């Protein structure tokens, strides 16, 4: 068996600074974690509001488990669709101002399901070049014609749409780009979809709970009109602090997904207790303006504190603050030197980001303090000296 080929491939990845390895965390999610017996101040979690270990969510999950057990036992279309799932879908649809919503086990599965259900052979997908891997995989698996436009380049997308003669057109974009932290020009993208009779699928994994009035997401941040062309996806394992994802759209779209989204139809439903916890999370998000204001202050503090480093911060108004290093080994080395100082920031390398743009992906949380951010700023200045 060709195990030697696999070993050679792994050795090559290691020599290029591209080998991925896991570390085991032995504490609950928080800005302070323990890894391999050592305590770290962590800046690499997507727990943007600090809800993953929130006592109200823990209590809700415990209550949900007591009433509903710890597993759904079947797919939603068999016998796995419980009352908490139904109530959460209603609440999520209301939260984002859509007629209906559908729960998925993960954001990856949501994107696979939506794209595969809505387009196929003879249709066209138009995708930002920096979209998340789940959107990229979804468009390939759909078997639709794929046209990729330059990052946030509305004029390029308009050209591609104007050249298309297919009946069904689907534009795919992250709302907040996960490795850069910048925002998609959603108003302009939606206007193009109106002009060229296309759907717009927005992946708001990193905006939901953080951006917009009451944390309702990027669509609220931009005050988008309630267009039926907009299909909204967001994950629940980041700012919401729990797990899973949802898609919100017109009822005919949601009904289509129930019938045709393979990643929904052919998988066991998530535990109903998680839906109970997520309902509690939505209440905290709705009333979480103070948390979001604190997070914005931390973002400003970090950007001001790191403005004179030899490594530039990429332009980002969000909790994702990438420090551009460039070389793979240099990014790994800087990450390791921070760990030696008790600070955990992950180095991100190709193929997750383009070649030559390896970076430290600093992520901030409302659970961080100004002292935490100052400690990171001080350590990076020390290492740059």
BADOVO-613857 format. One line per 10 residues: number of its first residue (from 1); for each residue x, y, z of N, C-alpha, C. Coordinates in steps of 0.05 Angstrom, whole numbers. Each point is the difference from the previous one (the first is absolute). Layout:
BEGIN
NUM	X:Y:Z:X:Y:Z:X:Y:Z  ...
This chain:
BEGIN
1	17:-24:0:-17:24:0:18:25:0  -10:22:-13:18:23:-4:1:18:24  5:-11:24:3:17:24:25:17:-2  20:-10:-14:25:16:-3:-6:26:-14  -18:0:-19:-7:25:-14:-13:20:19  -16:-10:18:-13:18:19:21:12:19  19:-17:8:21:10:18:18:21:-14  6:-5:-25:16:20:-15:-15:26:-3  -26:-2:-5:-16:25:-2:0:16:26  -3:-15:22:1:14:26:27:13:6
11	21:-15:-7:27:11:4:4:25:-17  -10:0:-25:2:23:-17:-15:24:12  -24:-5:9:-16:21:13:15:12:24  13:-17:16:15:10:23:23:17:-9  14:-8:-21:23:16:-9:-8:27:-11  -24:2:-9:-10:26:-11:-14:17:22  -1:-11:25:-14:15:21:-30:-1:-3  -10:-22:-12:-28:-3:-5:-14:-23:15  15:-14:17:-11:-23:14:-19:10:22  -24:-12:0:-20:7:20:1:-20:23
21	-1:10:24:0:-18:23:-20:10:21  -12:-18:15:-20:8:20:13:2:28  -10:17:16:7:1:28:-25:-4:17  2:-13:22:-23:-6:17:-3:20:23  -22:13:0:-6:20:22:-14:-15:23  9:5:24:-10:-15:23:-16:17:19  -10:23:-10:-18:17:16:-23:7:-18  -21:12:12:-23:9:-16:9:25:-16  -17:6:-20:6:22:-18:0:27:15  21:15:-2:2:26:12:26:13:-10
31	4:26:5:26:12:-7:24:-13:13  -4:-14:22:21:-13:14:-4:-30:-3  19:-13:-14:-2:-29:-5:25:-14:9  -2:-26:5:23:-16:7:4:-20:-22  25:-1:-10:7:-19:-22:26:-13:9  0:-27:0:24:-15:8:10:9:27  -18:6:18:7:7:28:9:28:4  0:17:-21:9:28:2:-24:18:-5  -1:22:15:-22:19:-3:8:21:-21  -20:7:-17:4:20:-21:-22:21:0
41	7:24:-8:-20:20:-7:-5:-3:-30  -24:-8:-7:-6:-8:-28:-14:22:-16  9:4:-24:-11:18:-19:-6:-14:-27  -12:-23:1:-5:-15:-24:-27:-14:-1  -18:8:18:-27:-12:1:-20:18:-15  -20:-11:-12:-22:15:-12:-23:5:19  5:-4:26:-21:4:20:-2:31:6  -10:14:-20:3:29:0:-14:15:23  -21:-12:11:-14:13:22:5:-13:27  17:-21:0:7:-13:25:-23:-17:11
51	-16:-12:-18:-24:-14:9:4:-31:2  22:-10:-10:4:-29:-2:0:-13:28  7:16:20:1:-10:28:-18:16:18  -21:12:-12:-17:18:15:-19:-16:19  -2:7:25:-16:-16:19:-29:-3:-9  -12:20:-13:-28:-3:-8:-3:-21:-22  20:-1:-18:-1:-20:-21:5:-28:11  18:-2:19:5:-26:13:-25:-10:14  -13:18:14:-25:-8:14:-22:-8:-19  -2:15:-22:-20:-7:-21:5:-27:-12
61	26:-6:-5:7:-26:-12:-6:-22:19  5:4:26:-6:-20:20:-30:-6:2  -15:22:0:-29:-3:1:-11:-14:-25  12:8:-23:-9:-13:-25:7:-30:-1  23:-7:11:8:-28:0:-18:-16:19  -7:12:22:-18:-14:19:-27:-6:-13  -10:19:-16:-27:-4:-12:1:-15:-26  21:4:-17:0:-10:-27:22:-21:-5  16:-6:20:21:-19:-4:24:12:-14  19:-17:-8:25:9:-11:3:-6:-30
71	-19:-11:-13:2:-5:-28:-28:1:-14  0:7:-25:-25:1:-15:-9:-27:-10  19:-18:-5:-7:-28:-7:-6:-5:-30  -6:21:-15:-7:-4:-28:3:27:-15  -3:-1:-26:0:24:-16:-26:15:5  1:26:-7:-24:17:4:-24:-11:-15  4:-12:-23:-23:-9:-16:-10:-28:9  13:-12:19:-8:-26:10:-15:4:26  15:0:22:-13:6:26:18:18:18  18:15:-13:19:15:15:-5:30:2
81	-24:8:-9:-6:29:0:-17:6:25  13:11:21:-13:4:25:-11:29:4  -17:3:19:-11:26:6:21:22:4  22:-5:14:21:21:2:12:8:-27  3:-19:-18:10:6:-27:-20:20:-13  -26:-7:1:-20:16:-12:0:28:11  0:3:27:0:26:13:25:16:-7  23:-13:-2:24:15:-7:-1:10:-29  -10:-16:-18:-3:9:-28:-18:24:-2  -22:0:15:-18:23:0:15:25:11
91	15:-4:21:14:23:13:22:11:-18  14:-18:-14:22:9:-18:-12:15:-24  -21:-10:-11:-13:14:-23:-9:28:9  -12:2:23:-8:26:10:24:18:5  21:-11:11:24:16:6:12:13:-24  0:-14:-23:13:11:-24:-21:10:-20  -25:1:8:-20:12:-17:-7:-15:-25  1:-27:2:-7:-17:-23:-25:-16:6  -15:-9:-21:-24:-16:5:5:-27:13  23:-12:-5:5:-27:10:29:-5:4
101	7:-20:16:28:-7:5:1:-30:3  24:-11:-5:5:-29:1:27:-5:14  -1:-18:20:25:-6:15:17:-21:-15  26:4:2:19:-20:-10:20:-6:22  13:-23:-2:19:-8:21:25:17:1  9:10:-24:23:17:-1:-3:20:-23  16:21:1:0:19:-22:9:-12:-26  19:-18:2:10:-14:-24:-23:-16:-14  -15:-14:17:-23:-15:-11:-22:18:-11  -3:23:12:-20:19:-10:7:10:-27
111	25:8:-4:8:10:-26:-1:-22:-21  9:-24:6:-2:-22:-19:-29:-4:-8  -17:0:20:-28:-6:-5:-14:21:-17  4:25:6:-13:22:-15:8:0:-29  26:0:-5:10:3:-28:-8:-24:-16  3:-24:11:-7:-24:-15:-30:-2:-6  -16:10:18:-29:-1:-3:-11:20:-21  14:23:-2:-11:22:-16:11:1:-29  24:-10:-4:12:1:-27:13:-26:-7  3:-5:-26:12:-24:-10:10:4:-28
121	1:-22:-15:9:2:-28:-18:19:-15  13:17:-16:-15:20:-15:-5:26:14  8:1:26:-3:25:15:28:12:5  1:24:12:25:13:5:3:10:28  24:-3:11:7:10:26:22:21:-3  -2:22:14:19:22:-1:10:4:29  27:-3:4:10:-2:27:24:18:3  1:14:23:24:16:8:24:-19:3  23:9:-9:24:-17:0:10:-6:29  -9:16:20:9:-6:27:-22:-13:17
131	-20:-11:-13:-21:-13:15:11:-24:17  -16:-7:21:7:-22:17:0:-26:-15  16:-19:9:3:-26:-13:-27:-14:-4  -18:3:19:-26:-13:-3:-16:10:-24  2:26:-6:-13:10:-24:14:-9:-25  26:-2:2:15:-10:-24:-7:-29:-6  0:-17:21:-7:-28:-4:-29:-2:-10  -18:16:11:-28:-1:-8:-3:6:-29  14:20:-10:-4:7:-29:11:-21:-18  22:-13:8:11:-22:-17:-19:-24:0
141	-10:-7:23:-17:-24:2:-27:5:-14  -9:25:-2:-25:5:-13:-1:-7:-30  24:-1:-12:3:-5:-29:-10:23:-17  -6:23:12:-6:23:-16:25:13:-11  -4:17:-20:23:15:-11:10:19:21  26:1:5:11:17:21:15:23:-12  -7:24:8:15:24:-8:8:14:26  26:5:3:10:13:25:8:29:-7  -8:18:17:6:28:-4:21:9:21  15:20:-8:21:11:18:-12:9:26
151	16:-2:21:-10:5:27:-13:27:2  -26:-1:7:-16:25:5:-1:18:-24  5:-10:-24:1:16:-24:-28:-1:-14  -16:20:6:-27:1:-9:-1:3:-31  18:15:-11:1:5:-29:6:-27:-14  18:-15:11:7:-26:-13:-24:-19:1  -14:0:23:-24:-17:2:-21:9:-20  -4:26:-3:-20:10:-19:6:-9:-28  26:0:-7:8:-9:-27:-7:-30:-4  6:-16:21:-5:-29:-2:-30:-5:-2
161	-16:14:16:-29:-4:0:-12:9:-27  11:21:-11:-11:10:-26:6:-19:-23  20:-16:3:8:-19:-21:-16:-27:3  -13:-4:22:-13:-25:5:-28:-2:-14  -5:-23:-11:-26:-5:-13:-16:-22:14  11:-10:22:-13:-22:15:-25:10:14  -19:-18:4:-26:8:13:4:5:29  14:-18:14:4:3:29:28:10:6  2:22:15:25:11:7:1:4:30  22:-8:12:4:1:29:26:14:7
171	0:22:14:24:14:8:6:-9:29  25:-7:5:8:-10:26:21:19:12  -4:8:25:20:16:14:0:-4:30  23:1:12:1:5:29:-9:28:5  -12:5:23:-6:27:8:24:13:14  11:-15:19:26:7:12:20:-22:-8  21:7:-14:18:-20:-10:18:-10:23  0:-26:3:9:-13:25:30:3:5  16:4:-21:29:2:3:10:29:-3  -17:18:-11:8:28:-4:-15:18:19
181	-24:-7:8:-16:16:18:-14:24:-13  2:3:-26:-13:22:-14:-29:-8:-7  -16:19:-8:-28:-4:-6:-5:0:-30  -18:-17:-9:-9:0:-28:-18:25:-4  0:11:-24:-18:22:-7:-28:-9:-5  -14:-9:20:-26:-13:-3:-21:17:-14  -2:26:5:-20:16:-15:4:-1:-30  26:3:-8:6:0:-29:-5:-28:-12  7:-21:15:-4:-27:-10:-30:-6:-3  -16:8:19:-28:-5:-1:-12:16:-24
191	9:24:-5:-10:16:-22:6:-14:-27  24:-12:-2:6:-15:-24:-18:-24:-4  -5:-13:22:-18:-24:-1:-28:9:-9  -9:22:9:-26:11:-9:1:6:-30  22:12:-9:2:8:-28:2:-24:-18  14:-22:8:5:-22:-18:-16:-26:8  -20:4:16:-18:-22:7:15:-24:12  15:5:22:16:-20:13:-7:-2:30  6:-22:12:-1:-3:29:27:9:12  -1:10:25:24:6:14:1:-16:26
201	19:-19:2:4:-15:25:22:13:16  -8:9:24:19:14:17:7:-18:24  26:-6:3:10:-16:22:9:20:22  -17:2:20:6:20:22:10:-13:25  16:-21:-3:11:-15:23:13:19:20  14:20:-10:16:17:18:-13:27:5  -25:4:-9:-14:25:5:-24:-3:18  -13:-23:-1:-24:-5:16:7:2:30  -16:15:14:5:4:29:18:23:7  16:9:-20:20:21:5:-7:26:-14
211	-9:-1:-25:-6:23:-15:-29:6:-1  -7:25:-6:-28:8:-4:-14:5:26  -24:12:-2:-16:6:23:-8:-26:14  5:-1:27:-6:-23:16:16:-25:-9  22:4:-14:16:-22:-9:-14:-17:-21  -17:11:-16:-16:-15:-20:16:-6:-25  24:10:-2:18:-9:-22:7:21:-20  14:-8:-20:11:18:-20:-22:13:-17  -22:-15:-5:-22:12:-15:-12:24:15  -1:-2:27:-10:22:16:21:23:1
221	25:-8:1:22:20:0:-2:18:-24  -6:-12:-23:-2:15:-25:-29:10:-5  -18:-7:18:-28:8:-3:-11:-8:-28  5:-25:-7:-10:-10:-25:-30:-2:-1  -12:5:-23:-29:-4:-3:-6:-30:3  -24:-6:7:-8:-28:4:-6:-13:-27  21:-4:-15:-4:-10:-28:-3:-31:1  -19:-10:-16:-3:-29:-2:24:-14:-13  16:16:-14:24:-11:-13:22:-7:20  -1:12:24:21:-5:20:-5:-26:16
231	19:-18:-2:-1:-24:16:22:2:21  -7:-2:25:18:7:22:8:-25:16  26:-4:2:10:-23:16:18:11:22  -3:-11:24:17:8:23:5:-25:17  23:0:13:7:-22:18:-6:8:29  -3:-21:16:-8:4:28:22:-8:19  23:-7:-10:23:-8:16:20:21:4  -5:24:-9:19:23:3:-12:19:20  -11:23:-9:-10:19:20:-22:-11:17  -16:-18:-11:-23:-12:15:10:-19:22
241	25:-10:-3:12:-16:22:-9:-29:2  -16:-9:-20:-11:-28:3:11:-17:-23  -17:-9:-18:9:-17:-22:-22:0:-21  8:-6:-25:-19:-2:-22:-1:24:-18  -20:2:-16:-4:22:-19:-29:1:-9  -6:22:-14:-28:2:-10:1:15:-27  -20:-5:-16:-5:15:-24:-28:13:2  -1:25:-7:-26:15:1:-5:11:-27  -25:-3:-9:-7:8:-28:-30:0:-3  -9:4:-25:-29:-3:-6:-8:-29:5
251	-26:-3:7:-9:-27:7:3:-20:-23  -3:9:-24:3:-19:-23:29:-10:-1  19:17:7:28:-8:0:5:-20:23  -10:6:23:3:-19:23:-13:-26:-6  -24:0:-11:-14:-25:-7:16:-16:-21  13:14:-18:18:-13:-19:23:-14:13  12:14:20:22:-12:15:-9:-24:15  -23:1:13:-10:-23:15:-2:-25:-18  -7:5:-25:-3:-22:-19:25:-8:-16  18:19:-4:22:-5:-19:28:4:11
261	3:12:24:27:5:10:10:-26:13  18:-14:-13:9:-26:8:12:0:28  15:21:6:13:2:27:-20:5:22  -25:6:-7:-21:2:20:-16:-26:1  -8:-10:-23:-18:-23:-2:14:-25:12  25:-3:-5:13:-26:6:19:2:24  -7:15:20:16:1:24:-17:1:25  9:-11:21:-14:1:26:-3:29:10  -22:7:10:-5:27:11:19:4:24  7:25:4:16:7:24:-17:-4:25
271	13:-4:23:-15:-4:25:-19:22:6  -25:-6:6:-19:22:6:9:17:24  15:-11:18:10:16:22:17:24:-9  14:-4:-22:16:22:-11:-18:23:-9  -23:-7:-11:-19:21:-8:-10:15:24  -4:-13:22:-9:13:25:22:20:8  25:-8:-1:22:18:8:2:23:-20  -4:-5:-26:2:21:-20:-22:20:3  -24:-8:8:-21:19:6:8:19:22  13:-10:20:11:17:22:21:18:-11
281	17:-9:-18:21:16:-12:-12:24:-15  -22:-5:-15:-12:21:-16:-9:23:18  -10:-6:24:-8:21:18:24:16:9  22:-13:6:24:15:9:10:17:-23  0:-11:-24:9:15:-24:-17:25:-4  -26:-4:2:-19:22:-4:6:23:20  7:-7:24:4:21:21:30:4:5  17:-6:-20:29:0:4:14:24:-10  -13:23:-2:13:24:-10:25:8:15  -1:-4:27:24:7:16:24:-18:-7
291	-6:-25:-5:22:-19:-8:11:9:-27  -17:7:-19:9:8:-27:16:27:2  -9:18:17:14:25:3:28:-5:12  2:-17:19:26:-7:12:18:-13:-21  -11:-17:-16:16:-13:-21:10:21:-20  -16:19:-7:9:21:-19:23:17:13  -2:5:26:22:14:13:26:-16:0  -2:-26:3:24:-17:-1:12:0:-28  -17:0:-20:10:0:-28:16:26:-4  -12:22:8:14:26:-3:26:1:16
301	0:-11:24:24:-1:17:22:-16:-14  -7:-23:-11:20:-17:-13:11:14:-25  -17:11:-16:9:12:-25:18:24:5  -6:16:20:17:22:7:26:-9:12  -1:-22:16:24:-9:13:19:-14:-18  -9:-11:-22:17:-15:-19:6:15:-26  -7:26:0:2:15:-25:29:4:-10  19:-2:19:28:6:-8:18:-25:-1  -12:-23:-3:16:-25:-1:11:-4:-28  21:-16:-3:10:-6:-27:-19:-17:-16
311	-18:-14:14:-20:-17:-14:-26:16:0  -12:5:-23:-24:16:-1:-25:-15:9  -18:13:13:-26:-10:4:-16:4:-25  -14:-20:-9:-16:3:-24:-25:17:6  -10:15:-19:-23:17:5:-25:-15:7  -8:1:25:-23:-15:10:-14:15:22  -27:4:-2:-14:13:22:-13:-20:19  6:-25:-3:-14:-21:15:19:-12:21  -11:-20:15:16:-14:21:23:-16:-12  0:-5:-26:21:-15:-13:22:21:-8
321	23:-2:12:21:19:-5:26:-14:-9  3:-4:-27:23:-15:-9:26:17:-1  21:-11:11:26:12:-1:16:-13:-22  5:14:-22:11:-11:-24:31:-4:4  9:-25:-2:28:-7:3:13:-6:-27  -13:-16:-17:9:-6:-26:11:-28:-2  23:-5:11:14:-26:-2:-13:-20:20  -3:-25:-9:-12:-21:17:16:-4:25  25:-5:-2:17:-6:23:2:23:19  0:24:-11:1:24:17:-25:3:17
331	-23:-7:-13:-25:2:15:-1:-21:22  9:-25:-7:1:-21:20:19:8:23  23:11:-6:19:8:20:-11:21:18  -14:20:-11:-11:21:17:-22:-11:18  -16:-18:-11:-21:-12:17:13:-16:23  22:-14:-5:13:-16:20:13:19:21  11:21:-8:13:19:19:-21:13:18  -24:5:-11:-21:10:17:-9:-21:20  -1:-25:-8:-7:-22:18:20:-2:23  26:5:-6:20:0:21:-5:22:20
341	-15:20:-8:-7:22:18:-28:-3:11  -12:-24:-4:-26:-6:12:-24:11:-16  4:6:-26:-21:11:-17:-5:-19:-24  -25:-7:-5:-6:-19:-21:-14:14:-23  14:2:-23:-11:11:-24:9:-18:-23  -19:-10:-15:5:-20:-21:12:13:-25  20:-14:-12:10:8:-26:-17:-13:-22  -9:17:-18:-16:-10:-23:17:1:-25  1:-23:-14:17:-2:-24:-16:-11:-23  12:0:-25:-13:-12:-23:-5:-30:6
351	-21:-11:-12:-18:12:-20:-23:16:12  -1:2:27:-22:16:12:1:29:-9  24:10:-4:4:27:-10:18:-1:-25  0:20:-17:18:-1:-24:29:-3:8  15:-11:-18:29:-3:3:13:27:4  18:1:20:14:25:6:-15:19:19  -23:-10:11:-15:17:18:-5:-14:27  18:-17:8:-2:-12:27:-4:22:21  -15:-6:20:-7:20:20:-6:-11:27  0:17:20:-11:-6:26:-29:10:-1
361	-19:-18:5:-28:8:0:-8:6:28  1:25:8:-7:8:27:-31:4:0  -13:-13:19:-28:4:3:-6:9:29  -17:20:1:-7:12:26:-28:-9:9  -4:0:26:-26:-7:11:-8:20:21  -26:3:4:-10:17:21:9:-10:28  9:-25:1:9:-11:25:29:9:6  14:11:-19:27:11:5:-3:26:15  21:7:14:2:26:14:19:18:-14  0:26:6:20:18:-11:28:-8:8
371	3:-11:24:26:-10:9:9:-23:-17  -18:-18:-7:7:-22:-18:12:10:-26  -14:19:-12:8:11:-26:27:14:3  4:15:22:25:13:5:23:-19:3  -6:-24:11:21:-20:3:9:-10:-28  -19:-4:-18:6:-9:-27:16:22:-15  -9:25:3:14:22:-13:29:1:10  4:-2:26:27:2:11:18:-23:-10  -11:-24:-1:15:-23:-9:9:3:-29  -18:9:-17:7:3:-29:20:22:-4
381	-2:21:16:21:21:-2:27:-10:9  -1:-16:21:26:-12:10:12:-18:-21  -16:-16:-14:10:-18:-20:9:15:-25  -11:23:-5:7:16:-24:26:16:5  8:3:25:23:16:6:27:-12:-7
